[in-house]
Amino acid sequence: MGITRDDRTTHRNRTTFALGGDLPVHRLGFGALRLTGPDYWGPPHDRDKALEIARLAVDLGVSFIDTADSYGLGSSEEVLAEALRPYPDDLVIATKAGQCRPRPDQWVPLGRPEYLRQQAELSLRRLGLDRIDLFQLHRIDPKVPAAEQFGALAELQSEGKIRHIGLSKVTVEELEEAREQITVASVQNLYNLTDRHTDDVLDHCTEHGIAFVAWLPIARGELSAEGSPVAAIATELGATPSQVALAWLLHRSPVVIPIPGTSSATHLKENMAASEIVFSEDQLARLDALGRPLG
Protein backbone atom coordinates (compact mmCIF):
# COMPACT_ATOMS: atom_id res chain seq x y z
CA MET A 1 0.00 0.00 0.00
CA GLY A 2 3.03 2.30 -0.24
CA ILE A 3 4.39 1.90 3.31
CA THR A 4 8.10 1.12 3.52
CA ARG A 5 9.15 -1.46 6.13
CA ASP A 6 9.45 0.34 9.48
CA ASP A 7 12.97 -0.78 10.31
CA ARG A 8 14.55 1.73 12.70
CA THR A 9 18.04 0.34 12.09
CA THR A 10 17.90 1.22 8.41
CA HIS A 11 18.04 4.95 7.72
CA ARG A 12 16.59 4.74 4.22
CA ASN A 13 13.61 2.68 5.29
CA ARG A 14 12.93 4.94 8.26
CA THR A 15 12.89 8.11 6.15
CA THR A 16 11.40 7.05 2.80
CA PHE A 17 7.81 6.62 1.65
CA ALA A 18 6.50 5.47 -1.72
CA LEU A 19 3.93 8.12 -2.59
CA GLY A 20 1.07 6.58 -4.52
CA GLY A 21 3.00 3.32 -4.38
CA ASP A 22 5.45 4.35 -7.11
CA LEU A 23 7.16 7.61 -6.14
CA PRO A 24 9.74 7.12 -3.36
CA VAL A 25 10.30 10.40 -1.50
CA HIS A 26 12.35 11.47 1.49
CA ARG A 27 9.89 11.85 4.35
CA LEU A 28 11.17 15.27 5.34
CA GLY A 29 9.68 17.49 2.69
CA PHE A 30 9.77 21.22 2.10
CA GLY A 31 6.84 23.63 2.14
CA ALA A 32 7.29 26.36 -0.46
CA LEU A 33 4.73 28.83 0.91
CA ARG A 34 7.45 31.18 2.14
CA LEU A 35 9.08 31.52 -1.27
CA THR A 36 6.69 34.42 -1.84
CA GLY A 37 6.15 38.04 -0.82
CA PRO A 38 4.65 39.48 2.39
CA ASP A 39 1.36 37.82 3.37
CA TYR A 40 2.23 35.18 0.73
CA TRP A 41 0.98 37.66 -1.86
CA GLY A 42 3.03 38.08 -5.03
CA PRO A 43 6.68 37.31 -5.69
CA PRO A 44 9.43 37.36 -3.02
CA HIS A 45 11.20 40.66 -2.44
CA ASP A 46 14.56 38.87 -2.54
CA ARG A 47 14.16 36.50 -5.45
CA ASP A 48 17.79 35.41 -5.43
CA LYS A 49 17.47 34.28 -1.82
CA ALA A 50 14.28 32.37 -2.59
CA LEU A 51 15.99 30.62 -5.49
CA GLU A 52 18.93 29.77 -3.23
CA ILE A 53 16.66 28.23 -0.59
CA ALA A 54 14.86 26.08 -3.14
CA ARG A 55 18.15 24.79 -4.54
CA LEU A 56 19.59 24.18 -1.09
CA ALA A 57 16.56 22.11 -0.11
CA VAL A 58 17.19 19.72 -3.00
CA ASP A 59 20.94 19.69 -2.34
CA LEU A 60 20.20 18.61 1.24
CA GLY A 61 18.11 15.67 0.11
CA VAL A 62 14.57 17.01 -0.16
CA SER A 63 12.67 15.07 -2.81
CA PHE A 64 9.13 16.23 -1.96
CA ILE A 65 8.22 19.92 -2.31
CA ASP A 66 4.73 21.19 -1.56
CA THR A 67 3.34 24.35 -3.16
CA ALA A 68 0.00 25.69 -4.47
CA ASP A 69 -1.40 27.89 -7.19
CA SER A 70 -2.49 30.38 -4.51
CA TYR A 71 0.94 30.76 -2.90
CA GLY A 72 2.02 34.19 -4.03
CA LEU A 73 -0.61 34.03 -6.77
CA GLY A 74 1.50 31.46 -8.58
CA SER A 75 4.89 32.97 -7.79
CA SER A 76 5.92 30.04 -5.57
CA GLU A 77 5.55 27.68 -8.54
CA GLU A 78 7.48 30.11 -10.74
CA VAL A 79 10.35 30.33 -8.26
CA LEU A 80 10.58 26.55 -8.04
CA ALA A 81 10.69 26.22 -11.82
CA GLU A 82 13.37 28.89 -12.17
CA ALA A 83 15.46 27.39 -9.38
CA LEU A 84 15.20 23.69 -10.17
CA ARG A 85 14.57 23.05 -13.86
CA PRO A 86 15.60 20.70 -15.29
CA TYR A 87 14.17 18.85 -12.32
CA PRO A 88 16.06 15.93 -10.74
CA ASP A 89 14.52 12.59 -11.67
CA ASP A 90 13.62 11.80 -8.04
CA LEU A 91 12.03 15.17 -7.23
CA VAL A 92 8.27 15.29 -6.67
CA ILE A 93 6.66 18.72 -6.77
CA ALA A 94 3.13 18.62 -5.39
CA THR A 95 0.81 21.53 -5.99
CA LYS A 96 -2.77 22.38 -5.06
CA ALA A 97 -5.83 24.15 -6.42
CA GLY A 98 -9.19 24.91 -4.89
CA GLN A 99 -8.63 28.14 -2.99
CA CYS A 100 -8.67 31.60 -4.51
CA ARG A 101 -7.14 34.79 -3.14
CA PRO A 102 -9.41 37.81 -3.69
CA ARG A 103 -7.25 39.81 -1.26
CA PRO A 104 -4.06 39.17 0.73
CA ASP A 105 -6.05 38.37 3.87
CA GLN A 106 -8.60 36.09 2.18
CA TRP A 107 -8.41 32.40 1.27
CA VAL A 108 -11.72 31.31 -0.24
CA PRO A 109 -12.53 27.71 -1.28
CA LEU A 110 -13.38 27.53 -4.98
CA GLY A 111 -13.96 24.05 -6.34
CA ARG A 112 -15.94 24.53 -9.52
CA PRO A 113 -14.72 21.92 -12.02
CA GLU A 114 -13.87 24.50 -14.69
CA TYR A 115 -11.80 26.47 -12.17
CA LEU A 116 -9.87 23.40 -11.02
CA ARG A 117 -9.11 22.52 -14.62
CA GLN A 118 -7.96 26.05 -15.39
CA GLN A 119 -5.68 26.13 -12.36
CA ALA A 120 -4.17 22.76 -13.22
CA GLU A 121 -3.32 24.08 -16.69
CA LEU A 122 -1.76 27.22 -15.20
CA SER A 123 0.28 25.18 -12.72
CA LEU A 124 1.56 22.97 -15.53
CA ARG A 125 2.65 26.09 -17.40
CA ARG A 126 4.29 27.81 -14.43
CA LEU A 127 6.11 24.67 -13.29
CA GLY A 128 7.14 23.77 -16.82
CA LEU A 129 5.76 20.25 -16.57
CA ASP A 130 3.83 17.94 -18.87
CA ARG A 131 2.34 16.16 -15.87
CA ILE A 132 2.00 17.07 -12.18
CA ASP A 133 3.07 14.18 -9.95
CA LEU A 134 0.66 15.07 -7.13
CA PHE A 135 -2.25 17.46 -7.60
CA GLN A 136 -4.18 18.19 -4.40
CA LEU A 137 -7.62 19.66 -3.80
CA HIS A 138 -6.70 22.55 -1.49
CA ARG A 139 -10.11 22.59 0.16
CA ILE A 140 -13.42 20.88 -0.51
CA ASP A 141 -15.69 23.73 -1.55
CA PRO A 142 -18.95 23.43 0.43
CA LYS A 143 -20.80 25.31 -2.31
CA VAL A 144 -20.00 22.72 -4.99
CA PRO A 145 -21.02 19.05 -4.85
CA ALA A 146 -17.96 17.12 -3.70
CA ALA A 147 -18.49 14.53 -6.42
CA GLU A 148 -18.06 17.23 -9.08
CA GLN A 149 -14.77 18.34 -7.54
CA PHE A 150 -13.45 14.80 -7.33
CA GLY A 151 -14.67 14.16 -10.85
CA ALA A 152 -12.69 17.10 -12.21
CA LEU A 153 -9.52 15.68 -10.68
CA ALA A 154 -10.30 12.23 -12.07
CA GLU A 155 -10.69 13.69 -15.57
CA LEU A 156 -7.34 15.48 -15.31
CA GLN A 157 -5.76 12.23 -14.20
CA SER A 158 -7.31 10.21 -17.04
CA GLU A 159 -5.99 12.80 -19.50
CA GLY A 160 -2.46 12.33 -18.15
CA LYS A 161 -2.14 15.85 -16.79
CA ILE A 162 -1.76 14.70 -13.19
CA ARG A 163 -0.28 11.45 -11.88
CA HIS A 164 -1.72 11.19 -8.38
CA ILE A 165 -4.56 12.94 -6.53
CA GLY A 166 -4.43 14.32 -2.99
CA LEU A 167 -6.82 16.06 -0.60
CA SER A 168 -6.20 18.77 1.99
CA LYS A 169 -7.93 19.51 5.30
CA VAL A 170 -10.33 16.58 5.28
CA THR A 171 -12.05 14.32 7.79
CA VAL A 172 -12.14 10.53 7.67
CA GLU A 173 -15.70 10.73 6.33
CA GLU A 174 -14.69 13.11 3.52
CA LEU A 175 -11.70 10.97 2.67
CA GLU A 176 -13.82 7.85 2.42
CA GLU A 177 -16.40 9.66 0.30
CA ALA A 178 -13.64 10.69 -2.09
CA ARG A 179 -12.19 7.17 -2.23
CA GLU A 180 -15.49 5.88 -3.57
CA GLN A 181 -14.76 7.91 -6.70
CA ILE A 182 -10.98 8.41 -6.93
CA THR A 183 -7.75 6.86 -5.68
CA VAL A 184 -6.38 9.20 -3.01
CA ALA A 185 -2.58 9.13 -2.75
CA SER A 186 -2.21 11.73 0.00
CA VAL A 187 -3.96 13.76 2.65
CA GLN A 188 -2.56 17.09 3.80
CA ASN A 189 -3.77 18.18 7.24
CA LEU A 190 -2.56 20.36 10.08
CA TYR A 191 -0.72 18.08 12.48
CA ASN A 192 2.14 18.39 14.94
CA LEU A 193 3.38 17.17 18.31
CA THR A 194 1.00 19.30 20.37
CA ASP A 195 -1.96 19.55 17.99
CA ARG A 196 -3.22 16.11 17.07
CA HIS A 197 -6.87 16.83 16.46
CA THR A 198 -6.70 14.84 13.21
CA ASP A 199 -5.22 11.72 14.82
CA ASP A 200 -8.12 9.70 13.44
CA VAL A 201 -7.31 10.79 9.88
CA LEU A 202 -3.64 9.92 10.34
CA ASP A 203 -4.52 6.50 11.73
CA HIS A 204 -6.84 5.91 8.77
CA CYS A 205 -4.10 6.93 6.32
CA THR A 206 -1.63 4.64 8.07
CA GLU A 207 -4.02 1.72 7.79
CA HIS A 208 -4.58 2.30 4.06
CA GLY A 209 -1.05 3.33 3.01
CA ILE A 210 -2.03 6.92 2.16
CA ALA A 211 0.62 9.60 2.58
CA PHE A 212 -0.18 12.05 5.40
CA VAL A 213 1.43 15.42 4.63
CA ALA A 214 1.69 17.32 7.90
CA TRP A 215 1.52 21.09 7.62
CA LEU A 216 2.49 23.43 10.45
CA PRO A 217 4.73 20.62 11.77
CA ILE A 218 6.45 22.99 14.19
CA ALA A 219 3.19 24.73 15.22
CA ARG A 220 3.92 28.18 13.76
CA GLY A 221 7.29 28.13 15.49
CA GLU A 222 5.89 27.43 18.95
CA LEU A 223 7.77 24.15 19.19
CA SER A 224 11.07 25.79 18.24
CA ALA A 225 10.72 28.85 20.48
CA GLU A 226 12.45 29.43 23.80
CA GLY A 227 10.64 27.45 26.47
CA SER A 228 9.36 24.89 23.95
CA PRO A 229 7.77 21.86 25.63
CA VAL A 230 10.41 19.69 23.93
CA ALA A 231 13.39 21.78 25.06
CA ALA A 232 14.52 19.34 27.77
CA ILE A 233 14.56 16.37 25.39
CA ALA A 234 16.31 18.48 22.76
CA THR A 235 19.07 19.21 25.29
CA GLU A 236 19.41 15.52 26.10
CA LEU A 237 19.86 14.73 22.42
CA GLY A 238 22.09 17.69 21.57
CA ALA A 239 19.45 18.77 19.07
CA THR A 240 17.22 21.78 18.53
CA PRO A 241 13.56 21.75 19.64
CA SER A 242 12.39 21.97 16.04
CA GLN A 243 14.47 18.91 15.15
CA VAL A 244 12.84 16.98 17.98
CA ALA A 245 9.35 18.02 16.85
CA LEU A 246 10.06 16.91 13.27
CA ALA A 247 11.72 13.67 14.32
CA TRP A 248 8.70 12.80 16.46
CA LEU A 249 6.49 13.11 13.38
CA LEU A 250 8.74 10.68 11.50
CA HIS A 251 8.39 8.23 14.40
CA ARG A 252 4.62 8.76 14.71
CA SER A 253 3.77 6.85 11.55
CA PRO A 254 5.66 5.65 8.45
CA VAL A 255 3.19 7.53 6.20
CA VAL A 256 3.86 11.00 7.68
CA ILE A 257 5.65 13.54 5.48
CA PRO A 258 6.26 16.78 7.42
CA ILE A 259 6.64 19.87 5.22
CA PRO A 260 8.40 22.54 7.29
CA GLY A 261 8.81 25.79 5.40
CA THR A 262 11.52 28.36 5.94
CA SER A 263 13.31 31.22 4.23
CA SER A 264 16.45 30.59 6.34
CA ALA A 265 19.33 28.43 5.10
CA THR A 266 20.34 27.72 8.70
CA HIS A 267 16.87 26.53 9.67
CA LEU A 268 16.61 24.45 6.50
CA LYS A 269 19.83 22.62 7.34
CA GLU A 270 18.63 22.05 10.90
CA ASN A 271 15.31 20.70 9.72
CA MET A 272 16.84 18.17 7.36
CA ALA A 273 19.14 16.86 10.10
CA ALA A 274 16.05 15.85 12.09
CA SER A 275 15.83 12.58 10.15
CA GLU A 276 18.99 11.40 11.94
CA ILE A 277 17.43 11.57 15.41
CA VAL A 278 16.46 8.35 17.16
CA PHE A 279 14.62 8.52 20.50
CA SER A 280 14.91 6.24 23.48
CA GLU A 281 11.69 4.57 24.59
CA ASP A 282 11.50 6.93 27.56
CA GLN A 283 11.97 10.04 25.40
CA LEU A 284 9.35 8.86 22.93
CA ALA A 285 6.87 8.20 25.74
CA ARG A 286 7.43 11.69 27.16
CA LEU A 287 6.87 13.25 23.75
CA ASP A 288 3.75 11.18 23.14
CA ALA A 289 2.33 12.52 26.41
CA LEU A 290 2.53 16.13 25.18
CA GLY A 291 -0.40 15.86 22.76
CA ARG A 292 -3.49 17.92 23.44
CA PRO A 293 -6.58 15.99 24.49
CA LEU A 294 -8.93 15.40 21.59
CA GLY A 295 -12.28 17.14 21.47
N, C-alpha and C positions, 0 to 999 in steps of 0.2 A: 504493500500500500504506500510505498515511498519512505518508510521509516528505516534509517540505517540501524544496524545492530548497536545497541547501547553498551558498548564496551569501554569502560572508563580508562582502561590501560592503553587504548589506542587513540591517539590524538585525532587522527582523521575521522574515525568513526564517531567520536564524541562531538565533533564540530561540523559535520557535513549532513545535509539533508537533500534527498532527491525530490525536488519540487515537481509535482505532477507525475512523479514516478520516473522521469527521464531527464531532469535538469539538476545535476548535483551542484549545490551552492554551499559556500561557507556560511555557517549559521550566525555569524555576526555580520549583519548587513549594514547598509548606510542609508539614512534618510536624507534626501536631497532638498527638503523644504527650505533649509537655510541658505541655499545657493541662489538667493533672490534678494530683492530690495527690502526696505523697511515695511513691516506689516505683511511681508511675503507678497508684496504688490510691485510688479515690474522687475526689471533686471537688477542684479547686484550693483552697488555703487563701485565696488572694487572687483571688476570682472576678472582681472588677472589672479587675484587671490582665490576667487571661487573656482577658477579653472585648476589652480594648483591643488586645492583641497580635493577636487574630484579625482585628479590623477594620483594623488597620494593615497587615497582610499584604495584604489585598484593596486597600486604598488605594494600596499601593506597586506594584500590578500583578500580584499572585499570582492565577492563575485555576485552579490545581490544588492542592487541599488533600487530604492523605492522613490518614485516621484509622482507627479499628477499634472494633468493639464491646467489645473487651477493654481498651481504653485508659481507665483510670479506671473500669472496670466500666460503661462507657457514658457517663461524664461528659464525655469529650472531644466526643462527638457533641452532647450537650446544650449545651455551651458554644458550639459552632459555630452551632447553631440560634439560640440566644439572641442571639449577636453579629451574625449575618449575615442573618437572615430579615427581609424578603423577599430571597431570594438574587439577586445580579446575574445577568443572562441568560447571561453568558459564564463563570460560575463552575462548575467541576466539583468536587464533593466525592466522593472515593473512600473507601469504607470496606471493612472486611474482617470475615470470620467464619471460625471454624475453629480457634480456640485458646480454651481456658477458663482461668479464673484461680481455682483452689481457694484459693490463699493469695497474699499479695503477692509472694513469691519464686518462684512457680510459674507456668509457662506450658505448658499441656498441650494438644497437638493433639486436636481433637475434631471429626471430620468426618462423624458420622452424618447422613444426609439430613434427618431430622426436626429435628435440632439446627440445621443450617444454615438451614433454612426458618424456624424460630423466630427465629433471630438476625437474619435479613433483615427479618422483620416488625418486630422491636424497633428495628432501625436506622431503618427507614422512619418509625416513630413518633417516635423521639427527634429525628431530623433534620427532621421535618415535611415529608417528601417523599412524592409519589405514586409516584416511580420513582427508583432509585439509578442515577446515570450509570455508575459503575464499581464493581462488587462483586467483591472479590478473596477467593480461598481463602487464608486466612492461612498455613496449612500443610496439606500432604497428610498425612492421618492414616494411619499405617502399619497401624492395626488395622481399617481399613475399606477395602473394595475401592475403588481410585481411580475406577473407572467409576461407582460409586454417588455419589461426591462430585461428580464432573463432571456427572452426570445431574441432581442436585438443583439445580445452578446453571442448567443448561439449562432445567429446568422453570420456575424463577423468571423466566428471561429470556422464555420463551414466553408467560408470563402477564402480561408487561409490568411486572413489579416491579423488574427491573434492565435497564439498557440494554446494558452491555458487561460481559464477564467477564474477570477477571485472576487470575493465580496469584502466589504469593509463595514464595521460597526453593525454587526448582526447578532441576533439571538440564536439559540439552538433551533427554535421553531422556524425562524426565517431561513436558516441554513438548510434545514430539512425540506422546506417548501421549495427552495431553489434546486436542491439535488433531485427533485422529482422531474426536473426539466433539463438541467445542465449538469455537467461534471464540474464540481468545484475543487480547484487545486489549492486554494488558499483562503484564509480568513484573516483580515487585519483589524484587530481590536485594541483598544487601550488596555494595557496590562503591565504591571510591574510588581516589585516585591511587596509594596504596601497597599496596592490597589488591585485586588483580585476579584472584582465584582463579576468578571466574566470567566471565572473558574470553570463553570459548567460548559461553556463553549470550548475552552481549551481542552477539557477532558474529552469532549465529543470529537474534537479534531484529532486528538491523540489516538482515540479508538479507531478512527477511520483513515488515519494516515494523511490528513489534510494539514498543510503548512499553517502555522499560526504566527502571523507577523505581528509582533508586539510593538505598538507605538507608545510614545512617552515611556520608554523603558527605565528612565532614570527619574521619572515623576517631575518633569519640568525643572530638573536640577536639584530637587529637594533631597534626593538620595546621595548627591555628591557634595552638598553644602556642609559647612562647618556644623558639627553637632548632629550629623546624619545618624540615623538609628543603626547603621552598619559600621560606624566608625571604629568601634572596638575590634570587630572581626577583621576589618581592613588592616588595623595596626598589627594584629597577630600574624597576618599573612604577608605583611610588607607590601600591601597593595593600596590603591586608592578606593574610597567608598564607591565611586561609580563603577570601578572594575568588579567589585564584589556584587553590586546590584545586577550587572550584566551577566556575570558568571552564574549567579543563582538562576537566572532565566534559562541559561543553557542546561543547567541541571534539572530544572523543573519538568521538562518534557523534551524528548528528542525531536518534536515537530516545531519547537519554538524558534523563530528567527527574529531576534531583537533588531530594531533599526534606529540606533542612536544617530542623531544628526548634530553636526557641529560645524562651525566656521573656523575652528582652531586646529592647527596642525598638531599641537601638543596634546590636546584632548583626543584627537583622532587616533594618535599613536597609543595613548593610554587605553582607549576603548578596545582596540584590536588586541591588545595584550591580555584582555580579560579571558580569552579562550584558553589561556594556559593555566588558569587557577583551578585547583582541585581542593574541595573542602573536606575536612574531617567530618565524621558522622555527627559529632557534637556541634560543630559550627553550622552544619546544614540544618540541624534540628532547631538551633537558635534563630536562624534566618527564617525558617518555615513558620515560626511562632510570631513573626512580625506582621503577618498579613492582617488586614482589617476584617472584622467579622462581616459576613455577607448579610445583605438585607438593608 
